[in-house]
């Protein structure tokens, strides 16, 4: 719709000529100020029907945002956390996470879209030029503010009334603890869960690939095998949580090549078991060099010597890989003789 289609009485008043005013160059100002370009009115400025359409559009976007927020709340209450759905091309993902992310994202997007449409079509878009002024306050204002502050401090008697001052500071210091307590809703406290894994005395070492218990004969010299605790299945709800602590790396060395005395005592016929979790940031270790007995973390190249207590010989890792003491049960299967003696993975605030 053009301005010719709008009744003359609906057209806005003539624009102030100062809006596009210019200055002429002179000796003091060698560069002329071209001024602002003439203001172009939007269709909403000259047609109330168009303005009402924009108003309804903004209201519709905000209403849809409210419905999306209600959908977020309903999803949080109704969808079980263990339920999963297939989303192409991502694959199987948590239905709850997908619903929460989708509804919250839509709600926030619609609020932003409504606000942008409101500003671009209904709010004033007239260009305004405002001359800059000094930011610094005049000396008399500074003097008055300082005098008022001193007078206020004197009248408050904060220096004399120590009981009030101390209790006020105590109250202000404790109030933020209310917000800290709300962090408990982020999940249960870890307690000692980071110190322990599923490994315990008598737990069989199960091959991660075949899902079968391991015998000493299954581990050849120079080979690298990954194992998990007996009873842990990929279909378990907490599989990822448990395997992130219990993943095991098994290597068979010649006993004469083992330099660390404790490593030799905790091995069985040269078979040693170390945590697969890197002690830098928790990446899974999977690269083994047979001749040097070194394992390399692919994330940040931390290197550990499996023939010398899995100590760090290169990279940012802070300490050696924890070793699991193993043996053989009456049926001839490799078994754990206890849990790791120290927390696996990177250092954390509970590490003693």
Secondary structure, 3 states (H helix, E strand, C coil): CCHHHCCHHHCCCCCCHHHHCCCCCCCCCCCCCCCCCCCCCCHHHHCHHHHHHHHHHHHHHHHHHHHHHHHHHHHHHHCCCCCEEEECCCEEEEHHHHHHHHHHHHHHHHHHHHHHHHHHHCCCCCCCCCCCCCCCCCHHHHHHHHHHHHHHHHHHCCCCCHHHHHHHHHHHHHHHHHHHHHHHHHCCCCCCHHHCCCCCCCCEEEECCCCCECEHHHCCECCEEEEEECCCCCCCCCHHHHHHHHCEEEEECCHHHCCCHHHHHCCECCEEEEECECCCCCCECCEEECCCCEEECCCCCCEEECCCCCEEEECCCCCCCCEECEEECCCCEEEECCCCCCCCCCCCCCCC
